[in-house]
Amino acid sequence: MTSPSVTTLRDLLGPLTEELPQVIAEVVNLLREEWPDYASFLEEDPETVLETAQAAIQHLVALAERGPAQPRGGGVIGGGGAEMFEEVGRVEWREGRSLATLLSAYRAGARVAWRHMSRAALRRGAPPEAIALLAEAVFVFVEDLSSASARGYVEEQLATAAERERLRVELAELLLSERADLAAIRATAAAAGWPLPATVALVLVPAAQGHDLFSRLEPSALPIRRTEMTGAVVADPDGPGRRTRLATALAGLGAVVGATVTTAALPGTLRATAVAARLAHEGVLTADPVFVDEQYDTLLVHDDPALLDALTAQVLAPLDGVPAGTRARLEETLTAWLSTMGDRQEVARRLHVHPQTVRYRMGRLHQLYGPALDEPRTRLRLTLALCWR
């Protein structure tokens, strides 16, 4: 018996709806071969899938009736469909699957659906214009459906990235805190996807260099975002070749690299690293970058500026009555004499003066200091005050 002909797209709703169970079954079989997860999803709740398909057919016909080229407002999926397919995209990201795989499945399902729809339309004598409009509506529908899932996928991706970055900042704070317990650190590290390394180090830079710092460090570096400091926690800084690579990456940033320690000992390096950063800013430390474990003597001397100033004033008191120009030359000579262990020839070479000039100046210093200049304790105190400037 010949199927009754249709004159409008609306007349196709009934025939198309009747074929939906067969279409769904064929789509499931197709997906089972290449996309078994999606096939299982469709089979879990057949009633909901059928209702969704019926709603989709209604929207397709409505879209074709007004022409897909017309403004679509909120999209063509209709109702809560957009939200549903956005959620599908989010699930794809959470499950670690590719968005391209999902969109390929959509296109495959659309081909099956269109094959059935076109056959049904031809059997019922639908005019070519109506079939063409229906075909365009299918393409537009799949495009909007794909866009919704892509939107959900990207939103979930961004939300996951933002959450992971928040956890990385939180983990850095936990590692720097003396009150954080190991269980909290391990839990946060796991959530942030950061395998706990055997050793770590603190890296500090001037605030203006924060952006450049993270563009140069490995992605595993944890950001430190405190008002008073900008930096990162780096993993295994003393691994094979890593110190050299770190020095190269940090060159020109005014960076300070703290001592390499276990994660539990990291808070204890904060003060020394901060002092080194201050001394680098003041020009006392000039290495680029500064590695704290190469500067312990300088840090020890300069840890308390007020105390160092007091020591310097005390040990240089014998020079207080000397004219400023002469005093500067005597301090310079005394510093060189102490650092060369009394080698007058080396002092003369360093200061670019005649050895006799050195002899004269040292004679003057012995007059000012008296026998104390030959005492080990006096020389030690003078060395602390003068040789780490």
Secondary structure, DSSP 8 states (H G I E B T S, - for coil): ------SSGGGGHHHHHHTHHHHHHHHHHHHHHH-HHHHHHHHH-HHHHHHHHHHHHHHHHHHHHH-TTS--TT-SS-TTHHHHHHHHHHHHHHTT--HHHHHHHHHHHHHHHHHHHHHHHHHTT--HHHHHHHHHHHHHHHHHHHHHHHHHHHHHHHHHHHHHHHHHHHHHHHHH-TT--HHHHHHHHHHTT----S-EEEEEE-GGGHHHHHHHS-TT-EEEEETTEEEEEEE-TTSTTHHHHHHHHHTTTT-EE---B-GGGGGGGHHHHHHHHHHHHHTS---SSEEGGG-HHHHHHHSSHHHHHHHHHHHTGGGTTS-HHHHHHHHHHHHHHHHTTT-HHHHHHHHTS-HHHHHHHHHHHHHHHGGGGGSHHHHHHHHHHHTT-
